[in-house]
Amino acid sequence: MLVTGAFLAIFISLVHSYLGERYILIRLFKGELPKLLGSDWFTKRVLRFAWHLTTVAWWGFAAILFMLSSPSEDIQQQILMVIAAVFLISGLLSAAFTKGKHISWLFFWSIAGLSFYVAQSS
């Protein structure tokens, strides 16, 4: 059952990213947006990375569902590693899409580091 849920999470994440990019973001960007940091470039980049961040989070949930379908003794460590990976990737997206101007990457990488540290300590 949980494996099916994991596959559904991956499926919906891919559909969400594709359809959102094709039918929402591109059309939204044709209109007038707030000019953050002097132009709408930053606004567009933040909206795009935030939209696709949902996909990354859902991949993490899919991985956790998959692991919980047949849990091992070190399930806590495995889940913490998934959390670390999700926040590491989230930080990479934030830093790359906004060229470091949106400081969420700092928090994402802090969470990734803490999760990784605790996973290695247990």
C-alpha positions as CSV (number, residue, x, y, z in Angstrom):
1,M,0.0,0.0,0.0
2,L,2.7,2.5,1.0
3,V,4.7,1.7,-2.2
4,T,1.6,2.6,-4.2
5,G,1.4,5.8,-2.3
6,A,5.1,6.5,-3.0
7,F,4.6,6.0,-6.7
8,L,1.5,8.3,-6.6
9,A,3.5,11.0,-4.9
10,I,6.2,10.8,-7.6
11,F,3.5,10.9,-10.3
12,I,1.6,13.9,-8.9
13,S,4.9,15.7,-8.3
14,L,5.9,15.4,-11.9
15,V,2.4,16.4,-13.1
16,H,2.4,19.3,-10.7
17,S,5.8,20.6,-12.0
18,Y,5.0,20.1,-15.7
19,L,1.5,21.5,-15.7
20,G,2.4,24.3,-13.3
21,E,5.2,25.4,-15.5
22,R,3.2,25.1,-18.7
23,Y,-0.2,26.5,-17.7
24,I,0.4,28.7,-14.6
25,L,3.9,30.1,-14.3
26,I,4.5,31.0,-17.9
27,R,1.1,32.8,-18.1
28,L,1.6,34.4,-14.8
29,F,5.0,35.8,-15.9
30,K,3.4,37.5,-18.9
31,G,1.5,39.8,-16.5
32,E,2.8,42.5,-14.2
33,L,4.6,41.2,-11.1
34,P,6.0,43.1,-8.1
35,K,9.5,44.3,-8.7
36,L,11.5,42.9,-5.9
37,L,15.1,44.0,-5.6
38,G,14.6,46.4,-8.5
39,S,13.1,44.2,-11.2
40,D,10.6,41.4,-11.8
41,W,13.5,38.9,-12.5
42,F,13.9,38.1,-8.8
43,T,10.1,37.7,-8.4
44,K,9.9,35.3,-11.3
45,R,12.9,33.2,-10.0
46,V,11.4,33.0,-6.5
47,L,8.0,31.9,-7.8
48,R,9.6,29.3,-10.0
49,F,11.9,27.8,-7.4
50,A,9.1,27.8,-4.8
51,W,6.7,26.1,-7.2
52,H,9.2,23.3,-8.0
53,L,10.3,23.0,-4.3
54,T,7.0,21.2,-3.8
55,T,8.1,18.5,-6.2
56,V,11.3,18.0,-4.2
57,A,9.3,17.8,-1.0
58,W,6.9,15.2,-2.5
59,W,9.9,13.1,-3.7
60,G,11.1,13.1,-0.1
61,F,7.7,12.0,1.1
62,A,7.7,9.3,-1.5
63,A,11.1,8.0,-0.3
64,I,9.8,8.0,3.3
65,L,6.7,6.1,2.3
66,F,8.7,3.6,0.4
67,M,11.1,3.0,3.4
68,L,8.1,2.7,5.8
69,S,6.6,0.0,3.6
70,S,9.3,-2.3,4.8
71,P,11.0,-0.6,7.8
72,S,14.5,-1.7,8.9
73,E,16.1,-1.3,12.3
74,D,17.7,2.0,11.3
75,I,14.6,3.6,9.9
76,Q,15.2,6.8,11.9
77,Q,18.6,7.2,10.3
78,Q,17.2,6.5,6.9
79,I,14.4,9.1,7.3
80,L,16.8,11.7,8.6
81,M,19.0,11.1,5.5
82,V,16.0,11.7,3.2
83,I,15.2,14.9,5.1
84,A,18.8,15.9,4.8
85,A,18.7,15.2,1.0
86,V,15.5,17.1,0.5
87,F,16.8,20.2,2.3
88,L,20.1,20.0,0.6
89,I,18.4,20.0,-2.8
90,S,16.0,22.7,-1.7
91,G,19.0,24.9,-0.8
92,L,20.6,24.2,-4.1
93,L,17.4,25.2,-5.9
94,S,17.1,28.4,-3.9
95,A,20.7,29.4,-4.3
96,A,20.8,28.6,-8.1
97,F,17.4,30.0,-9.1
98,T,18.0,33.3,-7.2
99,K,21.8,33.5,-7.5
100,G,21.9,33.4,-3.7
101,K,19.7,36.5,-3.2
102,H,16.9,34.6,-1.5
103,I,18.5,33.5,1.8
104,S,16.2,30.5,2.3
105,W,19.2,28.4,1.1
106,L,21.0,29.2,4.4
107,F,18.1,27.7,6.4
108,F,17.6,24.8,4.1
109,W,21.3,23.9,4.3
110,S,21.3,24.3,8.1
111,I,18.4,21.8,8.4
112,A,20.2,19.5,6.0
113,G,23.4,19.6,8.0
114,L,21.6,19.1,11.3
115,S,19.6,16.2,10.0
116,F,22.7,14.6,8.5
117,Y,24.7,15.1,11.7
118,V,22.0,13.5,13.9
119,A,21.6,10.6,11.4
120,Q,25.4,9.9,11.6
121,S,25.3,10.2,15.4
122,S,22.6,7.6,15.9
